[in-house]
Amino acid sequence: MYSFKNDYSEGAHPAILKALMETNLEQHEGYGEDKYSQLAREIIKGKVNNPHAQVHFVCGGTQANLIVISASLKPHQSVISAETGHINIHETGAIEATGHKINTVKGENGKLTVDKIKEVVELHVDEHMVKPKMVYISNTTEIGTLYKKRELEDIYSYCKTNDLYLFLDGARLGSALCSKENDLTLEDLGRLTDVFYIGGTKNGALIGEGIVINNRKLQEDFRFYMKQRGALLAKGRILGIQFLELFKDDLYFKLAEHANIMAEKLKEGIEKKGYGFLTPPVSNQIFPILPNEVIERLAKKYHFYLWSKVDDKTSAIRLVTSWATKEEGVTAFLQDL
């Protein structure tokens, strides 16, 4: 069985394992104060072009989301998300467990728009309701779509005008930035978000996400929040070494590009067979719509998610490629299709 189920089925890129082994017996400060973590932070701040940013490394995406949101909001404040947002569907109520309501709206191909955000803000008018304070978006989105620069500029401008924080979940940021349809850079995220994170877990790292806090208001005492939420690792070097390896020579982008190329090959082969897609296939997550009998046949040889029913005869599945996806696996899938 070959898996297109997710982009974290494999372990880590060999260069990361090599770096971890080579530094294994060195003695360093704990809790992310080691020289590797410090250097990784400086490299990321340089790529974001914001020397005043704070960079913090945590283990996973749900942990990053709940720490950022709970640290940024007062008890009566809420966060706005698309219905498909990861914090709304796939985090076991983690945000609600911190005491904050998620105001959900129906997105457009998984994306928020200014009009959708405005609806929520204008609905919450007094102290008898929660007060929206943060906007949460993902890039790529949970259904594989992308935010373009103009969309992000419009959302960020609205947030600034209306005293809202903009938080971008970058679990699959590598795929977003390396998409053929992308026009955003890390530097753009340094000026068009209050906080975002760079996903390592789904792009070649063993574990790890890099939280980048651009807004100085959100930087105060952030390590206290990390410690309270169990995210301040004694062996923080494990995360810092990985992000240093990913960013010192742009390995991060090379790995994401490979994942996208494999997804592109899948997309082209599926289109040649005459099948369409649930959403525009522009990243390493694609959602082909196939006859149910074809899906049943493919499921005997490949792992993937059955995403949603389209009609009585067809359904959408999710295919995900990774930094380690083998081209022969893609070729075999298309032949079996």
N, C-alpha and C positions, 0 to 999 in steps of 0.2 A: 504493500500500500504506500503510495506517495502522497505527501500532504501538501495541500494548498489551503489549509485551514486557518493558518495565521502566519505572522512573521516573527515568531519567537519560539518555534519548534526546535531550532538548532541552538547550540551553545553560544560560543562567542568566536569572533574572528581570530585566526591564529596569531596575529600581531598583538592582540590584547592579551591572550594567554601567555605569549612569550614575554611581554613586558611584566606581567604579574609574577611570572616565575623568576625573571632576572632580578627583580626587586624584593623577592620574597623574604630574604633574611636580613634586609636592611632594617635598621631601627629608626623610627620616625615618631613625631608627635601624633597624638590621636585626634579624633573628632574633626577631621578635615583640615587640620592645621599643618599637615605635612607639606613638603616642598612640591610634590607632584600635584596635589590639589590646588595649591597656590598658583603654580604655573598654568595649570589648566584654566583656572578662573581668569587669569590675565589674558590668555589667548582668546578666550570666549569674549571677554569685554572688548578686546581689540576688534574682533570680527563683527561685534554688534556696534562698534564705534561709540561706545558710551563708557568712558572711564569712571563715571560715578555709579554705574550699575553695581548691584550685588549679585553674586553667583553662588548658589548653594546646591549641593548634590544630595539627592535622596534616592531611595531604592526603586520606587515604582510610580506609575501614573496616578493611581488612586490616592496614594500617600501625598503626592505633589498637589493634587487638586484639593484635598481636604485641608491641608496645611495652609495653602495660599488663601483659600476662601475663608476659612475660619479665622486666620490671622488678620485678614483685611476688613472684616465686617464686624459691626457692633451687633449685639444680640437681636435687635429689632430689624436688622437689615437683611435683604434677600439678594439672590443672584438670578439673572435672567439667562435662560438657555433655550436652545431649540429642543423640541420634543425628543429628537434623536440623540441629544447630547449624552456623552458618556456618563456625566455626573447624574443624569436623570434615569438612565436605564441600567447601566452595568457597574454600579458601585455600591450596591446593597444598602442604599440609603445613607451612605457615608456623610454626605453633606447635611442631610436632615438630622443625623445623629449628633452633629456639632451644634444644632440649634437653629439652623438657617433654612428658610424656605427656598425652594427653587421655583421661580415663575417661568413656566414653560409656554412656548408659542410654537405654532406649526411653521417650520422653516421652509425655505425654497431650495430643494435638493440638499437638505441638511444644513443650510446656511441661514444665519440671521440677517435681517435687513434693518435699516434705520426705521422704516415704517413699523415693523414688527416690535422693535424695542420701544418705540414711541407709544404704541398701544398700551404696553404694560405700565410704562412710567405715568401716563396720563390717567390710567385707571386707579392708581394708588395715590390718593389725594390727601389723606390725613392720618392721624395717629391711631385710628382704629384698624389700620391695615399694616402689613409689613411695608418697609420702605426699600424699593429697589436701589441698590448701590453698586452692583457689579454686573458686567455683561461677560458671559462665558461663551467662547467660540472655540472650535477645533480646526486645525489645519495640518493635514487633510481632515475633512469631516469624517464622521463615523460611517458615512456611506460613500467615501472615496472621492468626494468633490473638493474643489479648491476655492479659496478666497483670492481674488485678484487685488492688485494694489489699490485701485480706485474704490473697491468695496471696503477694504480695511480703512482707507483714509476717511471715507464717509462715516463709518461706524465710530472711529476714534474721535472725529470732529464732534459728532453728536454727544459722545460720552463726555468730552471735555466741556462742552457747552452746558451740559445738564448734570455736572458733578458726579459722574459715574466712573468707576474703574473698568478698564478693559483687560481681561485675562484671556490669553490664548493658550490652549492646550496643544502642545506640540508632540504628542506621543508618536505621530508619524510625520513630524516636520521635515525630516530628510526627504521623504518621498515627495512632499509638497514643493520643497525648494528645488528639487531636481526634475520636476515635471516639465514636459515640453510646453505646457500651457501656463506655466508660472511666470510671473513678472515681479515677484517679491524677493528680497534678500534678507539676511540676518540683520543687516544695518537698518533696513526698513522697520523690522520688528523692534529695534532699539528705540525708534522714535514714534512708532504708531501703536504701541501697547504700554500699559502700566506694568504688566508682568506677563511673562510667558515661560514655557519650559521647552527644553530640547530633549526629545526622546532618544535614549540610548538603548533601552531594552529591546525595542523593535527594529534596531538598526545596527546590530553587530556587537553590542555590549552583552556581558553576562547579565548584569542588572544595572539600572541607573538612569536617572533623569536629572538634567541640569536646569534648575530654576533661575531665571534671570529677572531681577527686580529693577525696573527702570525708574519707577516713581519713588522718590525718597521718603514719602509719607509711609510707604509700605515696608520700608527697610528696617525700621526701628524694632529692635528686640526679636528679629525673625528667628535667630538661633534658639531663643527661649521657646518659641512655638515649636520649632523642630524637636527640641529635646522633650518637650511635654508630649508630643505625638509619637515618640519613639523613633525619630528619623535621624538623630544625631549619632552616627555610628562611631564607636570607639575606634574601629579600624576603617575610618573614613578614607584612608589611602586607597582602599579597594575601588572606590568610585572615582577618585581623582586620577588615578593611574589610567583607568579606562578612557576617561574623557580627554586626557592629555594625548593618549594614543590616537583617539578618533579625530582630534582637531589639529594636531601639530603639523600634519602633512595633508590635511583634508581627506583623510580616509573616510570620514563620516559621509561625505558627499559622493565618493566613489562607490561606497556600498549601497547607498540609496539609489544611485543611478543604475546599478546592476538590477536591483529589484524592479525598478520602473521598466527597464528594457525587457525583462522577462514578462512583465505584465502586458507590455505592448505587443509582444509576440503572441501571447494568449489572445489578446483582443483582436489582432489581425486575423488569426486563424479562425476564431469564432465567427467573425464577420464574414469571412469567406464561405463559411458553412451556411450563411443566411440568417443567423440569429442576431437579435438585438440585445439591448442592455437596459437595466432598470434606471441607472444614472449614467451620465457621461463618463466613460472609462478613461480617466486622466492621471491615475496614480497607481500604486501597487495593490490597491483593492479594486476589483472589478466585479460587476454583478450581472452576468449574462442571464437572459431569460430562455429557458430550455423546456422542451416537452417533458412531462413527468416521467415517461418511460425511459427517456434518455438519461435523466438524472438518476433513476434507479439503477441503470446499467453502469454508469460511471462510478456510483458510490461503492461498487464492488471492488474497485481498484484504486480509488482516490479518496482522500479525506478532504471535505469541504463543508461549509455550513449551508444548509437549506435556509435561505433568508426569508422569503415571503411568497405566499401564493399570489399569482397574477390573475389566473382564471381557472376554470375546471380542468384545463388540459396542460397548463404551463405554470412554472414557478421560477423565481429568481434564486440563484445560488450565489454565494460569495466565494470568490477565488482570491487568495492573497499570496503574493510572491515576496521573497525576502532577499537579503544580501547573499544568502547561500543557495538560493534556488538553482537547480541544475537545468541547463537548457534541454538535456535529454528527457527530463521529466515533463517539461513543457511540450516537447515534440510528441512524446508518447500520449499525453492527454489529448492533444489535437487529433492524433491518429485514431484514438479510441472514440472520439466524439463523432 
